Amino acid sequence: MEIFKKVGEGARTISEGAKSIGKKSSGLVEVAKLKFEIGKLEKERENNFTALGRLVYMQFKGEQGLEEEMERLINSTRALEGEIAGFEAQIDKLYPKSPVCPKCNTELPASAKYCSECGNKVEQDNPIE
């Protein structure tokens, strides 16, 4: 009977491990999708910067009536930056960043209260519960 008990416990452990791996892999897929979207938005933002630079140069050369297009590109760029920040916040929720010592910039474990390099007390914005 002892062997069946051990087999049952082993199966339960494997099942829990599989669930954990499933959650982590779905999180990784979600992060990959978010990073892909960020990349697309960053490319569009770079295109806006290039177009703005061209318009500024044209305005410098004396062309008139470019303000409306410049305003449109600026507003579009602001909106893109907001979207990028939103996606980055979603990534941070899925995988929070490790704390960093403010004194020596050493990356620390999430539960650290003191820096392992310099001994500085670490103030955490989002303490681990």
LUMROLO-713328 format. One record per residue: residue number from 1; x, y, z of N, C-alpha, C in turn; residue in three letters. Coordinates in nm, 3 decimals, padded with zeros to 5 digits. Each point is the difference from the previous one (the first is absolute). Layout:
<atoms>
atom num: NUM n_u: X n_v: Y n_w: Z ca_u: X ca_v: Y ca_w: Z c_u: X c_v: Y c_w: Z residuo: ALA
...
</atoms>
This chain:
<atoms>
atom num: 1 n_u: 00.082 n_v: -00.120 n_w: 00.000 ca_u: -00.082 ca_v: 00.120 ca_w: 00.000 c_u: 00.086 c_v: 00.126 c_w: 00.000 residuo: MET
atom num: 2 n_u: 00.116 n_v: -00.007 n_w: 00.062 ca_u: 00.090 ca_v: 00.115 ca_w: 00.008 c_u: 00.044 c_v: 00.044 c_w: -00.141 residuo: GLU
atom num: 3 n_u: 00.023 n_v: -00.094 n_w: -00.087 ca_u: 00.045 ca_v: 00.032 ca_w: -00.135 c_u: -00.107 c_v: 00.079 c_w: -00.076 residuo: ILE
atom num: 4 n_u: -00.128 n_v: -00.036 n_w: 00.017 ca_u: -00.108 ca_v: 00.072 ca_w: -00.067 c_u: -00.013 c_v: 00.142 c_w: 00.052 residuo: PHE
atom num: 5 n_u: 00.025 n_v: 00.016 n_w: 00.128 ca_u: -00.005 ca_v: 00.132 ca_w: 00.061 c_u: 00.111 c_v: 00.090 c_w: -00.059 residuo: LYS
atom num: 6 n_u: 00.121 n_v: -00.058 n_w: -00.014 ca_u: 00.111 ca_v: 00.076 ca_w: -00.055 c_u: -00.024 c_v: 00.033 c_w: -00.147 residuo: LYS
atom num: 7 n_u: -00.056 n_v: -00.094 n_w: -00.075 ca_u: -00.031 ca_v: 00.025 ca_w: -00.141 c_u: -00.103 c_v: 00.111 c_w: -00.012 residuo: VAL
atom num: 8 n_u: -00.102 n_v: -00.002 n_w: 00.087 ca_u: -00.102 ca_v: 00.104 ca_w: -00.001 c_u: 00.058 c_v: 00.136 c_w: 00.031 residuo: GLY
atom num: 9 n_u: 00.089 n_v: 00.007 n_w: 00.098 ca_u: 00.065 ca_v: 00.126 ca_w: 00.035 c_u: 00.089 c_v: 00.049 c_w: -00.114 residuo: GLU
atom num: 10 n_u: 00.070 n_v: -00.093 n_w: -00.063 ca_u: 00.084 ca_v: 00.036 ca_w: -00.114 c_u: -00.082 c_v: 00.055 c_w: -00.115 residuo: GLY
atom num: 11 n_u: -00.112 n_v: -00.062 n_w: -00.027 ca_u: -00.088 ca_v: 00.046 ca_w: -00.109 c_u: -00.055 c_v: 00.138 c_w: 00.032 residuo: ALA
atom num: 12 n_u: -00.034 n_v: 00.024 n_w: 00.124 ca_u: -00.051 ca_v: 00.131 ca_w: 00.041 c_u: 00.108 c_v: 00.106 c_w: -00.018 residuo: ARG
atom num: 13 n_u: 00.122 n_v: -00.033 n_w: 00.038 ca_u: 00.112 ca_v: 00.093 ca_w: -00.013 c_u: 00.025 c_v: 00.033 c_w: -00.147 residuo: THR
atom num: 14 n_u: -00.005 n_v: -00.101 n_w: -00.085 ca_u: 00.020 ca_v: 00.020 ca_w: -00.144 c_u: -00.112 c_v: 00.087 c_w: -00.057 residuo: ILE
atom num: 15 n_u: -00.121 n_v: -00.025 n_w: 00.044 ca_u: -00.114 ca_v: 00.078 ca_w: -00.047 c_u: 00.014 c_v: 00.147 c_w: 00.039 residuo: SER
atom num: 16 n_u: 00.041 n_v: 00.025 n_w: 00.123 ca_u: 00.019 ca_v: 00.138 ca_w: 00.046 c_u: 00.114 c_v: 00.067 c_w: -00.078 residuo: GLU
atom num: 17 n_u: 00.105 n_v: -00.074 n_w: -00.026 ca_u: 00.111 ca_v: 00.053 ca_w: -00.078 c_u: -00.043 c_v: 00.035 c_w: -00.141 residuo: GLY
atom num: 18 n_u: -00.081 n_v: -00.086 n_w: -00.060 ca_u: -00.048 ca_v: 00.026 ca_w: -00.136 c_u: -00.088 c_v: 00.125 c_w: -00.004 residuo: ALA
atom num: 19 n_u: -00.083 n_v: 00.017 n_w: 00.102 ca_u: -00.083 ca_v: 00.121 ca_w: 00.005 c_u: 00.086 c_v: 00.124 c_w: 00.011 residuo: LYS
atom num: 20 n_u: 00.103 n_v: -00.007 n_w: 00.083 ca_u: 00.091 ca_v: 00.113 ca_w: 00.019 c_u: 00.071 c_v: 00.035 c_w: -00.131 residuo: SER
atom num: 21 n_u: 00.048 n_v: -00.102 n_w: -00.068 ca_u: 00.068 ca_v: 00.021 ca_w: -00.128 c_u: -00.096 c_v: 00.059 c_w: -00.103 residuo: ILE
atom num: 22 n_u: -00.123 n_v: -00.048 n_w: 00.001 ca_u: -00.101 ca_v: 00.053 ca_w: -00.091 c_u: -00.026 c_v: 00.147 c_w: 00.022 residuo: GLY
atom num: 23 n_u: -00.010 n_v: 00.041 n_w: 00.127 ca_u: -00.022 ca_v: 00.141 ca_w: 00.032 c_u: 00.119 c_v: 00.085 c_w: -00.044 residuo: LYS
atom num: 24 n_u: 00.121 n_v: -00.050 n_w: 00.027 ca_u: 00.120 ca_v: 00.076 ca_w: -00.037 c_u: 00.012 c_v: 00.014 c_w: -00.151 residuo: LYS
atom num: 25 n_u: -00.028 n_v: -00.110 n_w: -00.073 ca_u: 00.014 ca_v: 00.007 ca_w: -00.145 c_u: -00.107 c_v: 00.091 c_w: -00.061 residuo: SER
atom num: 26 n_u: -00.121 n_v: 00.001 n_w: 00.055 ca_u: -00.102 ca_v: 00.091 ca_w: -00.054 c_u: 00.039 c_v: 00.144 c_w: 00.030 residuo: SER
atom num: 27 n_u: 00.065 n_v: 00.024 n_w: 00.116 ca_u: 00.050 ca_v: 00.133 ca_w: 00.031 c_u: 00.109 c_v: 00.043 c_w: -00.097 residuo: GLY
atom num: 28 n_u: 00.088 n_v: -00.093 n_w: -00.036 ca_u: 00.107 ca_v: 00.032 ca_w: -00.095 c_u: -00.056 c_v: 00.031 c_w: -00.137 residuo: LEU
atom num: 29 n_u: -00.102 n_v: -00.073 n_w: -00.041 ca_u: -00.064 ca_v: 00.026 ca_w: -00.130 c_u: -00.064 c_v: 00.138 c_w: 00.001 residuo: VAL
atom num: 30 n_u: -00.066 n_v: 00.033 n_w: 00.110 ca_u: -00.064 ca_v: 00.132 ca_w: 00.011 c_u: 00.104 c_v: 00.111 c_w: -00.005 residuo: GLU
atom num: 31 n_u: 00.112 n_v: -00.018 n_w: 00.069 ca_u: 00.108 ca_v: 00.099 ca_w: -00.001 c_u: 00.056 c_v: 00.015 c_w: -00.141 residuo: VAL
atom num: 32 n_u: 00.017 n_v: -00.111 n_w: -00.071 ca_u: 00.052 ca_v: 00.006 ca_w: -00.137 c_u: -00.095 c_v: 00.079 c_w: -00.090 residuo: ALA
atom num: 33 n_u: -00.130 n_v: -00.023 n_w: 00.015 ca_u: -00.098 ca_v: 00.076 ca_w: -00.079 c_u: 00.008 c_v: 00.149 c_w: 00.032 residuo: LYS
atom num: 34 n_u: 00.010 n_v: 00.032 n_w: 00.129 ca_u: 00.007 ca_v: 00.141 ca_w: 00.040 c_u: 00.126 c_v: 00.066 c_w: -00.054 residuo: LEU
atom num: 35 n_u: 00.112 n_v: -00.071 n_w: 00.005 ca_u: 00.125 ca_v: 00.055 ca_w: -00.051 c_u: -00.006 c_v: 00.020 c_w: -00.152 residuo: LYS
atom num: 36 n_u: -00.068 n_v: -00.090 n_w: -00.069 ca_u: -00.018 ca_v: 00.014 ca_w: -00.144 c_u: -00.080 c_v: 00.128 c_w: -00.030 residuo: PHE
atom num: 37 n_u: -00.107 n_v: 00.021 n_w: 00.076 ca_u: -00.082 ca_v: 00.120 ca_w: -00.019 c_u: 00.081 c_v: 00.126 c_w: 00.032 residuo: GLU
atom num: 38 n_u: 00.081 n_v: -00.005 n_w: 00.106 ca_u: 00.085 ca_v: 00.113 ca_w: 00.034 c_u: 00.096 c_v: 00.031 c_w: -00.115 residuo: ILE
atom num: 39 n_u: 00.057 n_v: -00.104 n_w: -00.059 ca_u: 00.092 ca_v: 00.018 ca_w: -00.113 c_u: -00.067 c_v: 00.070 c_w: -00.117 residuo: GLY
atom num: 40 n_u: -00.124 n_v: -00.040 n_w: -00.031 ca_u: -00.073 ca_v: 00.064 ca_w: -00.110 c_u: -00.025 c_v: 00.147 c_w: 00.031 residuo: LYS
atom num: 41 n_u: -00.041 n_v: 00.028 n_w: 00.123 ca_u: -00.029 ca_v: 00.138 ca_w: 00.038 c_u: 00.127 c_v: 00.086 c_w: 00.001 residuo: LEU
atom num: 42 n_u: 00.111 n_v: -00.059 n_w: 00.044 ca_u: 00.127 ca_v: 00.074 ca_w: 00.000 c_u: 00.044 c_v: 00.034 c_w: -00.142 residuo: GLU
atom num: 43 n_u: -00.022 n_v: -00.091 n_w: -00.093 ca_u: 00.034 ca_v: 00.026 ca_w: -00.141 c_u: -00.085 c_v: 00.115 c_w: -00.054 residuo: LYS
atom num: 44 n_u: -00.128 n_v: -00.002 n_w: 00.034 ca_u: -00.089 ca_v: 00.107 ca_w: -00.045 c_u: 00.042 c_v: 00.134 c_w: 00.063 residuo: GLU
atom num: 45 n_u: 00.040 n_v: -00.003 n_w: 00.126 ca_u: 00.047 ca_v: 00.121 ca_w: 00.068 c_u: 00.126 c_v: 00.054 c_w: -00.069 residuo: ARG
atom num: 46 n_u: 00.092 n_v: -00.090 n_w: -00.036 ca_u: 00.121 ca_v: 00.042 ca_w: -00.070 c_u: -00.033 c_v: 00.063 c_w: -00.135 residuo: GLU
atom num: 47 n_u: -00.098 n_v: -00.055 n_w: -00.070 ca_u: -00.044 ca_v: 00.058 ca_w: -00.127 c_u: -00.055 c_v: 00.141 c_w: 00.022 residuo: ASN
atom num: 48 n_u: -00.076 n_v: 00.018 n_w: 00.110 ca_u: -00.052 ca_v: 00.133 ca_w: 00.032 c_u: 00.113 c_v: 00.097 c_w: 00.027 residuo: ASN
atom num: 49 n_u: 00.101 n_v: -00.045 n_w: 00.075 ca_u: 00.115 ca_v: 00.088 ca_w: 00.028 c_u: 00.070 c_v: 00.041 c_w: -00.129 residuo: PHE
atom num: 50 n_u: 00.017 n_v: -00.094 n_w: -00.089 ca_u: 00.064 ca_v: 00.030 ca_w: -00.129 c_u: -00.082 c_v: 00.102 c_w: -00.078 residuo: THR
atom num: 51 n_u: -00.130 n_v: -00.021 n_w: -00.006 ca_u: -00.088 ca_v: 00.093 ca_w: -00.073 c_u: 00.001 c_v: 00.138 c_w: 00.065 residuo: ALA
atom num: 52 n_u: 00.001 n_v: 00.004 n_w: 00.133 ca_u: 00.005 ca_v: 00.128 ca_w: 00.070 c_u: 00.131 c_v: 00.074 c_w: -00.031 residuo: LEU
atom num: 53 n_u: 00.108 n_v: -00.075 n_w: 00.001 ca_u: 00.129 ca_v: 00.060 ca_w: -00.033 c_u: 00.001 c_v: 00.059 c_w: -00.140 residuo: GLY
atom num: 54 n_u: -00.059 n_v: -00.072 n_w: -00.093 ca_u: -00.008 ca_v: 00.049 ca_w: -00.139 c_u: -00.084 c_v: 00.127 c_w: -00.006 residuo: ARG
atom num: 55 n_u: -00.112 n_v: 00.002 n_w: 00.074 ca_u: -00.086 ca_v: 00.119 ca_w: 00.000 c_u: 00.071 c_v: 00.120 c_w: 00.064 residuo: LEU
atom num: 56 n_u: 00.073 n_v: -00.023 n_w: 00.107 ca_u: 00.074 ca_v: 00.109 ca_w: 00.064 c_u: 00.103 c_v: 00.057 c_w: -00.097 residuo: VAL
atom num: 57 n_u: 00.066 n_v: -00.087 n_w: -00.071 ca_u: 00.100 ca_v: 00.046 ca_w: -00.098 c_u: -00.067 c_v: 00.080 c_w: -00.111 residuo: TYR
atom num: 58 n_u: -00.114 n_v: -00.051 n_w: -00.047 ca_u: -00.072 ca_v: 00.071 ca_w: -00.106 c_u: -00.045 c_v: 00.137 c_w: 00.050 residuo: MET
atom num: 59 n_u: -00.044 n_v: 00.006 n_w: 00.125 ca_u: -00.043 ca_v: 00.127 ca_w: 00.059 c_u: 00.120 c_v: 00.095 c_w: 00.013 residuo: GLN
atom num: 60 n_u: 00.114 n_v: -00.054 n_w: 00.036 ca_u: 00.122 ca_v: 00.078 ca_w: 00.011 c_u: 00.038 c_v: 00.061 c_w: -00.136 residuo: PHE
atom num: 61 n_u: -00.024 n_v: -00.077 n_w: -00.105 ca_u: 00.031 ca_v: 00.048 ca_w: -00.136 c_u: -00.101 c_v: 00.105 c_w: -00.048 residuo: LYS
atom num: 62 n_u: -00.109 n_v: 00.020 n_w: 00.076 ca_u: -00.093 ca_v: 00.106 ca_w: -00.035 c_u: -00.138 c_v: -00.044 c_w: -00.045 residuo: GLY
atom num: 63 n_u: -00.025 n_v: -00.130 n_w: -00.004 ca_u: -00.134 ca_v: -00.045 ca_w: -00.040 c_u: -00.101 c_v: 00.036 c_w: 00.108 residuo: GLU
atom num: 64 n_u: -00.118 n_v: 00.034 n_w: -00.045 ca_u: -00.107 ca_v: 00.042 ca_w: 00.091 c_u: -00.111 c_v: -00.107 c_w: 00.004 residuo: GLN
atom num: 65 n_u: -00.083 n_v: 00.007 n_w: 00.103 ca_u: -00.118 ca_v: -00.085 ca_w: 00.009 c_u: 00.028 c_v: -00.143 c_w: 00.044 residuo: GLY
atom num: 66 n_u: 00.110 n_v: -00.023 n_w: 00.069 ca_u: 00.035 ca_v: -00.135 ca_w: 00.044 c_u: -00.043 c_v: -00.028 c_w: 00.145 residuo: LEU
atom num: 67 n_u: -00.050 n_v: 00.102 n_w: 00.068 ca_u: -00.030 ca_v: -00.012 ca_w: 00.143 c_u: -00.107 c_v: -00.106 c_w: 00.028 residuo: GLU
atom num: 68 n_u: -00.100 n_v: -00.006 n_w: -00.084 ca_u: -00.110 ca_v: -00.096 ca_w: 00.023 c_u: 00.052 c_v: -00.145 c_w: -00.008 residuo: GLU
atom num: 69 n_u: 00.082 n_v: -00.028 n_w: -00.098 ca_u: 00.057 ca_v: -00.135 ca_w: -00.014 c_u: 00.095 c_v: -00.031 c_w: 00.115 residuo: GLU
atom num: 70 n_u: 00.076 n_v: 00.101 n_w: 00.042 ca_u: 00.090 ca_v: -00.020 ca_w: 00.114 c_u: -00.080 c_v: -00.031 c_w: 00.127 residuo: MET
atom num: 71 n_u: -00.108 n_v: 00.073 n_w: 00.020 ca_u: -00.086 ca_v: -00.022 ca_w: 00.118 c_u: -00.059 c_v: -00.142 c_w: -00.003 residuo: GLU
atom num: 72 n_u: -00.044 n_v: -00.043 n_w: -00.118 ca_u: -00.057 ca_v: -00.135 ca_w: -00.013 c_u: 00.105 c_v: -00.106 c_w: 00.035 residuo: ARG
atom num: 73 n_u: 00.122 n_v: 00.016 n_w: -00.049 ca_u: 00.107 ca_v: -00.096 ca_w: 00.028 c_u: 00.038 c_v: 00.000 c_w: 00.148 residuo: LEU
atom num: 74 n_u: 00.003 n_v: 00.117 n_w: 00.060 ca_u: 00.032 ca_v: 00.009 ca_w: 00.143 c_u: -00.107 c_v: -00.071 c_w: 00.083 residuo: ILE
atom num: 75 n_u: -00.126 n_v: 00.025 n_w: -00.031 ca_u: -00.109 ca_v: -00.066 ca_w: 00.074 c_u: 00.002 c_v: -00.151 c_w: -00.020 residuo: ASN
atom num: 76 n_u: 00.028 n_v: -00.043 n_w: -00.123 ca_u: 00.010 ca_v: -00.143 ca_w: -00.029 c_u: 00.114 c_v: -00.063 c_w: 00.079 residuo: SER
atom num: 77 n_u: 00.113 n_v: 00.070 n_w: 00.009 ca_u: 00.117 ca_v: -00.051 ca_w: 00.073 c_u: -00.032 c_v: -00.011 c_w: 00.148 residuo: THR
atom num: 78 n_u: -00.067 n_v: 00.098 n_w: 00.055 ca_u: -00.040 ca_v: -00.005 ca_w: 00.142 c_u: -00.091 c_v: -00.121 c_w: 00.026 residuo: ARG
atom num: 79 n_u: -00.095 n_v: -00.021 n_w: -00.090 ca_u: -00.091 ca_v: -00.114 ca_w: 00.016 c_u: 00.077 c_v: -00.132 c_w: -00.005 residuo: ALA
atom num: 80 n_u: 00.095 n_v: -00.010 n_w: -00.093 ca_u: 00.082 ca_v: -00.121 ca_w: -00.010 c_u: 00.080 c_v: -00.024 c_w: 00.127 residuo: LEU
atom num: 81 n_u: 00.057 n_v: 00.107 n_w: 00.056 ca_u: 00.076 ca_v: -00.014 ca_w: 00.123 c_u: -00.088 c_v: -00.046 c_w: 00.116 residuo: GLU
atom num: 82 n_u: -00.124 n_v: 00.046 n_w: 00.002 ca_u: -00.095 ca_v: -00.046 ca_w: 00.102 c_u: -00.032 c_v: -00.148 c_w: -00.015 residuo: GLY
atom num: 83 n_u: -00.019 n_v: -00.044 n_w: -00.124 ca_u: -00.026 ca_v: -00.142 ca_w: -00.026 c_u: 00.120 c_v: -00.086 c_w: 00.040 residuo: GLU
atom num: 84 n_u: 00.119 n_v: 00.046 n_w: -00.035 ca_u: 00.122 ca_v: -00.074 ca_w: 00.035 c_u: 00.011 c_v: -00.012 c_w: 00.152 residuo: ILE
atom num: 85 n_u: -00.024 n_v: 00.109 n_w: 00.071 ca_u: 00.006 ca_v: -00.002 ca_w: 00.146 c_u: -00.103 c_v: -00.098 c_w: 00.057 residuo: ALA
atom num: 86 n_u: -00.118 n_v: -00.005 n_w: -00.060 ca_u: -00.103 ca_v: -00.095 ca_w: 00.046 c_u: 00.043 c_v: -00.144 c_w: -00.018 residuo: GLY
atom num: 87 n_u: 00.060 n_v: -00.031 n_w: -00.115 ca_u: 00.048 ca_v: -00.137 ca_w: -00.023 c_u: 00.114 c_v: -00.034 c_w: 00.095 residuo: PHE
atom num: 88 n_u: 00.089 n_v: 00.096 n_w: 00.025 ca_u: 00.111 ca_v: -00.025 ca_w: 00.093 c_u: -00.052 c_v: -00.023 c_w: 00.142 residuo: GLU
atom num: 89 n_u: -00.106 n_v: 00.071 n_w: 00.039 ca_u: -00.060 ca_v: -00.021 ca_w: 00.132 c_u: -00.060 c_v: -00.141 c_w: 00.009 residuo: ALA
atom num: 90 n_u: -00.060 n_v: -00.047 n_w: -00.109 ca_u: -00.055 ca_v: -00.137 ca_w: 00.000 c_u: 00.112 c_v: -00.102 c_w: 00.017 residuo: GLN
atom num: 91 n_u: 00.113 n_v: 00.023 n_w: -00.066 ca_u: 00.115 ca_v: -00.091 ca_w: 00.014 c_u: 00.050 c_v: 00.002 c_w: 00.143 residuo: ILE
atom num: 92 n_u: 00.008 n_v: 00.118 n_w: 00.061 ca_u: 00.047 ca_v: 00.012 ca_w: 00.138 c_u: -00.093 c_v: -00.073 c_w: 00.097 residuo: ASP
atom num: 93 n_u: -00.130 n_v: -00.002 n_w: -00.031 ca_u: -00.095 ca_v: -00.074 ca_w: 00.085 c_u: 00.023 c_v: -00.150 c_w: -00.011 residuo: LYS
atom num: 94 n_u: 00.029 n_v: -00.046 n_w: -00.122 ca_u: 00.023 ca_v: -00.144 ca_w: -00.021 c_u: 00.134 c_v: -00.043 c_w: 00.061 residuo: LEU
atom num: 95 n_u: 00.103 n_v: 00.082 n_w: -00.018 ca_u: 00.134 ca_v: -00.030 ca_w: 00.050 c_u: 00.059 c_v: 00.125 c_w: 00.063 residuo: TYR
atom num: 96 n_u: -00.029 n_v: 00.024 n_w: 00.128 ca_u: 00.054 ca_v: 00.120 ca_w: 00.065 c_u: 00.152 c_v: 00.001 c_w: -00.002 residuo: PRO
atom num: 97 n_u: 00.057 n_v: 00.120 n_w: -00.008 ca_u: 00.144 ca_v: 00.015 ca_w: -00.003 c_u: 00.057 c_v: -00.023 c_w: 00.139 residuo: LYS
atom num: 98 n_u: 00.119 n_v: -00.056 n_w: 00.006 ca_u: 00.068 ca_v: -00.021 ca_w: 00.126 c_u: 00.043 c_v: 00.135 c_w: 00.057 residuo: SER
atom num: 99 n_u: 00.001 n_v: 00.010 n_w: 00.133 ca_u: 00.046 ca_v: 00.126 ca_w: 00.058 c_u: 00.150 c_v: 00.020 c_w: -00.025 residuo: PRO
atom num: 100 n_u: 00.042 n_v: 00.126 n_w: -00.003 ca_u: 00.140 ca_v: 00.035 ca_w: -00.022 c_u: 00.043 c_v: 00.090 c_w: 00.116 residuo: VAL
atom num: 101 n_u: 00.119 n_v: -00.026 n_w: 00.052 ca_u: 00.054 ca_v: 00.081 ca_w: 00.108 c_u: 00.021 c_v: 00.143 c_w: -00.050 residuo: CYS
atom num: 102 n_u: -00.056 n_v: 00.100 n_w: 00.070 ca_u: 00.017 ca_v: 00.138 ca_w: -00.046 c_u: 00.144 c_v: 00.051 c_w: 00.017 residuo: PRO
atom num: 103 n_u: 00.077 n_v: -00.066 n_w: 00.084 ca_u: 00.136 ca_v: 00.047 ca_w: 00.026 c_u: 00.101 c_v: -00.056 c_w: -00.101 residuo: LYS
atom num: 104 n_u: -00.005 n_v: -00.134 n_w: -00.024 ca_u: 00.101 ca_v: -00.062 ca_w: -00.087 c_u: -00.057 c_v: -00.059 c_w: -00.128 residuo: CYS
atom num: 105 n_u: -00.133 n_v: 00.010 n_w: -00.019 ca_u: -00.069 ca_v: -00.049 ca_w: -00.121 c_u: 00.010 c_v: -00.150 c_w: -00.022 residuo: ASN
atom num: 106 n_u: 00.016 n_v: -00.077 n_w: 00.106 ca_u: 00.002 ca_v: -00.145 ca_w: -00.009 c_u: -00.144 c_v: -00.052 c_w: -00.006 residuo: THR
atom num: 107 n_u: -00.027 n_v: -00.092 n_w: -00.093 ca_u: -00.132 ca_v: -00.061 ca_w: -00.007 c_u: -00.013 c_v: -00.097 c_w: 00.116 residuo: GLU
atom num: 108 n_u: -00.113 n_v: 00.006 n_w: 00.070 ca_u: -00.021 ca_v: -00.077 ca_w: 00.122 c_u: -00.117 c_v: -00.095 c_w: -00.014 residuo: LEU
atom num: 109 n_u: -00.006 n_v: -00.103 n_w: 00.086 ca_u: -00.117 ca_v: -00.087 ca_w: 00.002 c_u: -00.124 c_v: 00.080 c_w: 00.041 residuo: PRO
atom num: 110 n_u: -00.117 n_v: -00.046 n_w: -00.041 ca_u: -00.124 ca_v: 00.073 ca_w: 00.025 c_u: -00.026 c_v: 00.024 c_w: 00.149 residuo: ALA
atom num: 111 n_u: 00.043 n_v: -00.091 n_w: 00.085 ca_u: -00.029 ca_v: 00.012 ca_w: 00.143 c_u: 00.111 c_v: 00.069 c_w: 00.079 residuo: SER
atom num: 112 n_u: 00.101 n_v: 00.055 n_w: -00.067 ca_u: 00.115 ca_v: 00.059 ca_w: 00.069 c_u: -00.040 c_v: 00.122 c_w: 00.081 residuo: ALA
atom num: 113 n_u: 00.056 n_v: 00.008 n_w: 00.119 ca_u: -00.020 ca_v: 00.117 ca_w: 00.085 c_u: 00.128 c_v: 00.082 c_w: 00.007 residuo: LYS
atom num: 114 n_u: 00.113 n_v: -00.067 n_w: -00.025 ca_u: 00.131 ca_v: 00.064 ca_w: 00.000 c_u: 00.078 c_v: -00.047 c_w: -00.123 residuo: TYR
atom num: 115 n_u: 00.086 n_v: 00.086 n_w: -00.051 ca_u: 00.082 ca_v: -00.033 ca_w: -00.115 c_u: 00.110 c_v: -00.098 c_w: 00.041 residuo: CYS
atom num: 116 n_u: 00.018 n_v: -00.104 n_w: -00.078 ca_u: 00.102 ca_v: -00.100 ca_w: 00.029 c_u: 00.140 c_v: 00.049 c_w: -00.035 residuo: SER
atom num: 117 n_u: 00.011 n_v: 00.109 n_w: -00.077 ca_u: 00.130 ca_v: 00.054 ca_w: -00.039 c_u: 00.049 c_v: 00.106 c_w: 00.098 residuo: GLU
atom num: 118 n_u: -00.086 n_v: 00.099 n_w: 00.027 ca_u: 00.045 ca_v: 00.114 ca_w: 00.081 c_u: -00.067 c_v: 00.008 c_w: 00.137 residuo: CYS
atom num: 119 n_u: -00.104 n_v: -00.080 n_w: 00.023 ca_u: -00.067 ca_v: 00.000 ca_w: 00.130 c_u: -00.104 c_v: 00.109 c_w: 00.017 residuo: GLY
atom num: 120 n_u: -00.024 n_v: 00.078 n_w: -00.103 ca_u: -00.097 ca_v: 00.108 ca_w: 00.006 c_u: -00.141 c_v: -00.055 c_w: 00.018 residuo: ASN
atom num: 121 n_u: -00.081 n_v: 00.066 n_w: 00.083 ca_u: -00.140 ca_v: -00.041 ca_w: 00.017 c_u: -00.076 c_v: 00.032 c_w: -00.128 residuo: LYS
atom num: 122 n_u: -00.083 n_v: -00.095 n_w: -00.044 ca_u: -00.072 ca_v: 00.014 ca_w: -00.126 c_u: -00.146 c_v: 00.032 c_w: 00.032 residuo: VAL
atom num: 123 n_u: -00.047 n_v: 00.113 n_w: -00.052 ca_u: -00.141 ca_v: 00.037 ca_w: 00.011 c_u: -00.070 c_v: -00.052 c_w: -00.125 residuo: GLU
atom num: 124 n_u: -00.103 n_v: -00.082 n_w: 00.018 ca_u: -00.070 ca_v: -00.057 ca_w: -00.115 c_u: -00.131 c_v: 00.072 c_w: -00.023 residuo: GLN
atom num: 125 n_u: -00.024 n_v: 00.034 n_w: -00.128 ca_u: -00.125 ca_v: 00.064 ca_w: -00.037 c_u: -00.118 c_v: -00.094 c_w: 00.016 residuo: ASP
atom num: 126 n_u: 00.017 n_v: -00.123 n_w: -00.046 ca_u: -00.104 ca_v: -00.102 ca_w: 00.006 c_u: 00.052 c_v: -00.120 c_w: 00.077 residuo: ASN
atom num: 127 n_u: -00.008 n_v: 00.003 n_w: 00.135 ca_u: 00.053 ca_v: -00.111 ca_w: 00.074 c_u: -00.073 c_v: -00.131 c_w: -00.032 residuo: PRO
atom num: 128 n_u: 00.075 n_v: -00.108 n_w: 00.002 ca_u: -00.056 ca_v: -00.133 ca_w: -00.027 c_u: -00.086 c_v: -00.041 c_w: 00.117 residuo: ILE
atom num: 129 n_u: -00.121 n_v: -00.046 n_w: -00.030 ca_u: -00.092 ca_v: -00.039 ca_w: 00.107 c_u: 00.017 c_v: -00.147 c_w: 00.032 residuo: GLU
</atoms>
